Structure formats: C-alpha cells, structure tokens
Amino acid sequence: MAVLLVECPDQRGLVHAISGVLLRHGCNVVGNQEFVDAASGRFFMRTEFDGLGDSGAGQQLVSETRTALPAGAQVRLAQPGPKRIVVLASREHHCLGDLLIRHQFGGINARIEAVISNHAVLGELVGKFEVPFHCVPADGLDRAAHEAAVAEILDRIRPEYLVLAKYMRVLSPGFVSRYPSRIINIHHSFLPAFIGAKPYHQAFQRGVKVIGATAHLVTDDLDAGPILVQHVIPVDHTHAAEDLVRAGRDVEQFALAQALRLVFEDRVFLAGNRTIIFD
C-alpha cells in the first residue's frame, strides 16, 4: 500500500481530480483524509491506496496528479517501508531505551541504523540491542568541531531522519539545515519556564499542577519548531520532586513514540510553523 500526499491552494473539485488520476492508474483507495486550512486557503489530502505498479508508474501518477491540480501543488508519493533513522542521545536512558525496545519488536516504522552520543554511558544499553553505537565526546571541542565529527558519521549512514532522544546539545543552524524538517526532538513542556538543569525539581518548588512533554520538529529557533505531539498528566502536592521526574520520563517516552509514529507513517504536513496531522 502506498500513500499520496497533496498540498495546494484550495478550490472546488480537488478530491475529484485526485481520485480520477488514481482511478485511471487502476488504483483502489482504501483510506482518505482531507482538510482545508481557512487561514491560508490551503488544501491538504492524504490518500492510502493499493494497486500501483512499479516505480515508473508511481512517478507518472505523481506527475499526472500535479498536472490536474492548481499551479504550485506539492505532490509526494510515500512508500510504506521503514524509515532509516539515527538516534542522538546524551546520558538519559528512558527515551532511548523505549525506542530500542519498540524497534526490537517492530513497534515503530523505522530501522535504527545507529545511536550517537556525546557520552559513553549508554553504550552498554545500545549494545544489548545489537545497534551500532558511536561515542563522540564534546569535551575540549567547540560546537562546530563536535558537530563536524557527528556529521562525518551521519554522512556515512545517510539516514532519512534524526531523533533527539534527550540529546542535551544545542544544534547549530548549519547542522539543522542538513536535515530540514527531518529532526525530531522531545523535551518537557514547561518551556519557556524552568529553563536549565533539573526542570522537574524547579517545577516542584513552584507547585505545578500538571507536567507534560512536547515532541516537535527542530528548526533554527531553539525548541520552537512545529509541534507534533503534546501530552500532560496531573500532579498534586503529594508528588515529591523525584515523583515528578519519574512521571515526566513516562510522558516524554509516550509523546516521542507517538510523534515518531505520525512522522514515519507520513501523517504530518507542515503549514508554516504549524502542523496538519492526519491520525
């Protein structure tokens, strides 16, 4: 089964035009979702279908679909196979461990090609899952030199996506530009409050009543990229600081896993700094 992704200016007859191209190619639609963003006047459509022939037929289908739509239409054909990803991590194990387990048992539509970390502490964990582990220490290196060392590894692997599983390094605009809209990050949802070390301990001192996590695409704007998933859970005065830390880890794992499912199943469109998600 393949997925056709379309974005274009809205006008009457778009669904008819797209389904007509699929019909002419002998394809059968098995799922369809569409949305019109009133603010921008843009039309978004995600169509699952089967019956397509070889890759040449796919290219022809995309070309014909684009011709049938208004000028400037964006048309993409996504294949269902697993995405090739590299996970970047630092010291915290919870998000990385969750992804390794899901990967081991086919829980994400992705193949983890490697884990890269600026610390060696997670190497033993990664080794248990027989995934290549690369430790690239940052000590004594400026950001440019460290990123160059990481990029050298990535250039050999050539992943489709990078996943920041609690990677505690700020990426430069130059590094981010290598993977536009293809870097996924997870962090606590207190931002811009409680910046810096031990955010859950800061939250405890403030007496917060909810904690949560945000998964988003990475842009040059630190932690301000398009949001994919947000989750919150209630807490109260009975929760000690360490209770908040444990609960925060759980919600971070869940939010990141859900975000990866959406992205790797080609369910996400970008609309400026917003996302259109067909779940």
N, C-alpha and C positions, 0 to 999 in steps of 0.2 A: 504494500500500500504506500502511496506517495501523498505528499501534501503540497497544495498550491497556495501560495501566499501572495495576496494582491493588495496594493495601496494606490489610490489615485484620487483625483478630485471627484466629488460626488455628483452624480447625475442620474436621471432615470434610465432603467434598462441595463444596469451593470451586471446584476445577477444573471439575467437572461443571456447577456453576451458571453459571460464566462462559462456558464453551463453549456451554451451552444458549442463552444470550442471543444469542451470535454466530450460532448456527445459525438461530434464529428470524428474524434480520435478513438471512438469506441470505448470510452472510459465510463465507469459506473461510480457515481457519487455516493459515498457511504456516510458522510458527515459534513455538515456545513454550518459556519457561523459568520455573521457579518455585523458590522457596526458603522454608524456614521457619527463622526465627531462634529457636533454642531458648531463648536468654537472655531474650528479650522476648515470646515466643509470638506473634510477628507473621508473617504470610504475605505474600510478595511474588511478583508474577507479571507477566511481560512477554510480550505476545502480539502477533505480527505477523500481519496478516490483510488480505485484499482483499475486494472485492465490496460495500463500503459505498456508499450513495447520497450525497445532498447533506449539507450541514452540519446540516440539521434532523434527518436520520437519525442523525448522529453524536451529537447532543445526546440524542436518545431512547435510543440504545444506552447511553450513559453513565448516564442516569437509571435504566434498567431493570437495568443491572449493579449499581448501588449498592443498589437495592431488593432484589436477590437475595442480597446479602451481609450479614454482621453489621453492627449499628449502628456508625457511625463509620468505615465503609470509605472509603478515599480512592481515587477512580477518575478517571483522566485519559486523554483521547484525544489522542495526539500525531500531528501530521501530518508527512509526510516532507520537506517543503520546507526550504531552508537557513535557519538562524537568522541574525538580524540582530545583528551584534556591533560593538563599538568596542574597539580595542586601545589600551592605555595603555603608554607606554614612556618611557625616560629617555635614556641615552646609548648603552647596549649594543645592538648591531645584530643579534646572532646569532639570537635567538628571533623577533624581529620580521621579519627577512629571511626566515627559514624559513617563517613563516606567510604572508607576502606571496607567496612562490613557490607554496606549496600552494594558496592562494586563486586565484592566476592560472590554475592548471591544474586546478581542481576537486578538489583534494586534501583539502579539509575541507568538511563540510556546513554552510557558513556563508557569509555575504556581509559582508565588512569594509566598514562604512559610513564609517569614519573612523579615523584614528590621532591620538591626543592625546599630546603630550609636554611635559614641563617644560623641555626643551632643544630648540634648533633644529637640532642636528647631524644628526638622522635625516630631516629634511625632504626632502633631495635623494633619498635612497633611496626614500622613500614615493612621491615624485612620479614616479619611473620606472614605478610600477605604476598610476598614474592614480587613486590613492586619496586622498581629501581629507586634508590634514594640518593640524592645529591646534597651534600652539606656545603654551603657557600658562606663561610663566616664573613661578617661585616666588620669585625674588629680591625682597626687600622686602615680601613678603606673609606674614601668619601663615597657619597651616594652614586656618583657616575661610575666609579670603578667597580663598585659592588654590582650595580645593575648590568654593567658590561659582562661581568663574569656569569651572571644569571642568564643573560641574553645569549651567551655563547652556547649554553646547554640547550636553551629553548630552540635556537636555530637548527640544532641537530635533530631535535624531536619534531618540530613544526606542528605543535598542537593547534586545534581549532579554537579552544577556549582555555583560559586560565581561571582557576578557582582559588580565591584567597581564603583559606581556612584558618582564620585568626592569624594572618600574616602581619606582624607588627612592624612593618616598614612602609613609609610613605613613598609611593611610586612617582617618579618624575613625569612631567607631560610627555617627554620624548619616549619614555618606556611605554606609557599608556597608548600613545599613538600607534605603536606596533600592533596593537590588538584592539582596534576601535569597536566598542560595544561588545567586546568578547572577553572582558574580565569581570568576574562576579565576586562580590565581597559580602561578608557578613559582619555585623557589629551590633552592639547593644543599642537600644532605641532611645537612650537618654539624650543623645546629642541634640542641640549643642550644649546641653547641661552635662556636668560631671565629666569634663574632658580630662584626659590624662590617666594616671595609674589608679588602679582599684576603683573603677566606676561604681561597682555594686556596694562597696563599703561607703563611698560618698553618698550613694542613694539611701543607704541605711541611716546615715546621720541626718539626712533630710526628711526621713519618714515617708518615703514614697508609698503609694497605694497600688501601683501597677509597675511591672517590669516587662520588657519585651525585647524584640530583636528585629532588625531590618536587613534584608538582603537587597542589594542594588547593583546596577552596572557601574563600573568605575569610569569616571571622567577626570579631567584636569582639576575639577572642583572637588576638593577632599571631602569624601563621604556625602556628596550632594548629587550623585548621579541618579539616573532614572530608577525609581523604586520598583522592585519585583514583588516582594512579599514582606508583610509586616505582621507580627503576632505579639499579643500581650497576654499576660496572666496576672490575676490579682494577688496581692500580698497584703499583710497587715502587721500589726505591732508584735505578733508572736514570732515573726520571722527574724532570726538573727542575721548578721551580715553574711555569714557562711551559707545560710539557707538561701539567701538571695543569689549568691554565686552559683550554687547548685541548680537552682531553678532557672537562672539565666542561661546556664550551659544547655539545659534541656531545650529551651525555647530557641536558642541560637541554632542548635542542631536541626530542629524541625523546620525552621524558616529557611535555612540554607538548602536542605534537601528538597523542600517544595519548590524553591526558586530554580534549582537545577533541573527538576523535572519539567517545569514550564519552558525553560530555555531549550533544553535538549530535545523536547518534543515539538519544537518550533511553534510555540503558542504565544510568542511575545512580539508585538510590534512597537516601534518607538514613535512617539508623537512629540517631538521636541524633547523636553526633559521629563515627559510623562510616558507611561507605558499603556498600551492597549493589550489586554491579556484575554485570550480565549481558553478557558479552562474546561 
